[in-house]
Amino acid sequence: MAGTSYKDSGVDIHAGEELIRRVKPAVKATFGPEVVSDLGLFGGAFRLNTEGMEDPVLIASTDGVGTKTKVAEWVGRHSTVGHDLVNHCIDDIFTCGASPLFFLDYYAAAHLNVDTAEEVIKGLAEACSAAGVALLGGETAEMPSVYHEGVYDLAGTIVGIVDRKKLINGEAIAEGDMIIGLPSNGLHTNGYTLARKVLIDDGKLKPDDILPDMEESVGDALLKPHLNYEIVVRPWLNRELQINGMAHITGGGIEGNTKRIMPGGLKAVINWDLWEIPPLFRHIMEMGSVPVEDMRRTFNLGIGWVIIINPGRAKEVIFHAMNKGIKPVRIGKVEKS
């Protein structure tokens, strides 16, 4: 009588091996000379270069894509969620001024669909290559007793570095500083549970539907990849524009995330009338009768990045942004709390 195999219990080791075979070229393409280990070892090895730094500090962050994976499943396209994860994590550590070094991913599902996982991980590798980040390693897990059939979870960890004298932590923020917002291109990676409930659940909309004032389908709009703001803002730091604080606008909205970097006794005062809320957010609010306060706490509402700077230097930031084809918005100022 035959015994019970690991595959019989729901875990297919051969599927995992096939996935590694398929994605190995894309992952290895992210390796620079700093990576001194091969893919598949128990740990990734990275040679740290601190040349030119007086007091190097490592900055790390972990995050996930959340239920945006459900939107990818709804649309039937999984190539962009890897970009979402990498760019989100880069933005998180860049608020401190850190340059990203390497990235680690975690992909989990009830049963491994090799085609879907390949699409996701190749997207991770593409985003890492575009940002000059090594995809140093990762983990793929099958857990049929934990996840529902047909769904997957995606998370990752990033490590970066910054010279301590260039660390941006909000301590320099002062009363009267100007708050400048850089536009998002959509929901990025937050608020999808609410967005799905309003737009998708119970068959409300189809992926190809186009709502008024929108030039793209709902599926395309919801899957727009999270922007990498480090690529845009890094040159400004190199020009020593003396940015006092930066905030990545994720869950918690503009007020919730700027509050995280405010010194005691100060607050960010946002003028919500200074920019136009993009159509996608307006449709969510109107179709779901979502209270405006919930919208502000849940979504970025068109502002994905915040820079806090002395008013005397604000024109330089605005000038550099417009030269990059970005339309910055003066969304508020710092006042005493």
Secondary structure as the mmCIF struct_conf table of DSSP 4:
data_model
#
loop_
_struct_conf.conf_type_id
_struct_conf.id
_struct_conf.beg_label_comp_id
_struct_conf.beg_label_asym_id
_struct_conf.beg_label_seq_id
_struct_conf.end_label_comp_id
_struct_conf.end_label_asym_id
_struct_conf.end_label_seq_id
TURN_TY1_P TURN_TY1_P1 TYR A 6 GLY A 10
HELX_RH_AL_P HELX_RH_AL_P1 ILE A 13 LYS A 28
TURN_TY1_P TURN_TY1_P2 ALA A 29 THR A 30
TURN_TY1_P TURN_TY1_P3 PRO A 33 GLU A 34
STRN STRN1 VAL A 35 VAL A 35
BEND BEND1 SER A 37 SER A 37
TURN_TY1_P TURN_TY1_P4 LEU A 39 GLY A 40
BEND BEND2 LEU A 41 GLY A 43
STRN STRN2 PHE A 46 PHE A 46
TURN_TY1_P TURN_TY1_P5 GLU A 51 GLY A 52
BEND BEND3 GLU A 54 ASP A 55
STRN STRN3 PRO A 56 GLY A 64
TURN_TY1_P TURN_TY1_P6 GLY A 66 THR A 67
HELX_RH_AL_P HELX_RH_AL_P2 LYS A 68 VAL A 75
TURN_TY1_P TURN_TY1_P7 GLY A 76 GLY A 76
BEND BEND4 SER A 79 THR A 80
HELX_RH_AL_P HELX_RH_AL_P3 VAL A 81 PHE A 94
TURN_TY1_P TURN_TY1_P8 THR A 95 GLY A 97
HELX_LH_PP_P HELX_LH_PP_P1 ALA A 98 ALA A 98
STRN STRN4 SER A 99 ALA A 109
BEND BEND5 ALA A 110 HIS A 111
HELX_RH_AL_P HELX_RH_AL_P4 VAL A 114 ALA A 131
TURN_TY1_P TURN_TY1_P9 GLY A 132 GLY A 132
STRN STRN5 ALA A 134 GLU A 142
TURN_TY1_P TURN_TY1_P10 PRO A 144 VAL A 146
BEND BEND6 TYR A 147 TYR A 147
TURN_TY1_P TURN_TY1_P11 GLU A 149 GLY A 150
STRN STRN6 TYR A 152 ASP A 163
HELX_RH_3T_P HELX_RH_3T_P1 ARG A 164 LYS A 166
BEND BEND7 GLY A 170 GLY A 170
TURN_TY1_P TURN_TY1_P12 GLU A 171 ALA A 172
TURN_TY1_P TURN_TY1_P13 GLU A 175 GLY A 176
STRN STRN7 MET A 178 PRO A 183
BEND BEND8 ASN A 185 GLY A 186
TURN_TY1_P TURN_TY1_P14 HIS A 188 THR A 189
BEND BEND9 ASN A 190 ASN A 190
HELX_RH_AL_P HELX_RH_AL_P5 TYR A 192 LEU A 199
TURN_TY1_P TURN_TY1_P15 ILE A 200 ILE A 200
HELX_RH_3T_P HELX_RH_3T_P2 ASP A 201 GLY A 203
TURN_TY1_P TURN_TY1_P16 PRO A 207 ASP A 208
TURN_TY1_P TURN_TY1_P17 PRO A 212 ASP A 213
BEND BEND10 GLU A 215 GLU A 216
HELX_RH_AL_P HELX_RH_AL_P6 VAL A 218 LEU A 222
TURN_TY1_P TURN_TY1_P18 LEU A 223 LEU A 223
HELX_LH_PP_P HELX_LH_PP_P2 LYS A 224 LEU A 227
HELX_RH_AL_P HELX_RH_AL_P7 TYR A 229 ASN A 238
TURN_TY1_P TURN_TY1_P19 ARG A 239 GLU A 240
STRN STRN8 ILE A 243 HIS A 248
TURN_TY1_P TURN_TY1_P20 GLY A 251 GLY A 252
HELX_RH_AL_P HELX_RH_AL_P8 GLY A 253 THR A 258
HELX_RH_3T_P HELX_RH_3T_P3 LYS A 259 ILE A 261
HELX_LH_PP_P HELX_LH_PP_P3 MET A 262 PRO A 263
TURN_TY1_P TURN_TY1_P21 GLY A 264 GLY A 265
STRN STRN9 LEU A 266 ILE A 270
TURN_TY1_P TURN_TY1_P22 TRP A 272 ASP A 273
BEND BEND11 LEU A 274 TRP A 275
HELX_LH_PP_P HELX_LH_PP_P4 GLU A 276 PRO A 278
HELX_RH_AL_P HELX_RH_AL_P9 PRO A 279 GLY A 288
TURN_TY1_P TURN_TY1_P23 SER A 289 SER A 289
HELX_RH_AL_P HELX_RH_AL_P10 VAL A 292 THR A 298
TURN_TY1_P TURN_TY1_P24 LEU A 301 GLY A 302
STRN STRN10 ILE A 303 ILE A 309
HELX_RH_AL_P HELX_RH_AL_P11 PRO A 311 ASN A 323
TURN_TY1_P TURN_TY1_P25 LYS A 324 GLY A 325
STRN STRN11 VAL A 329 LYS A 336
#
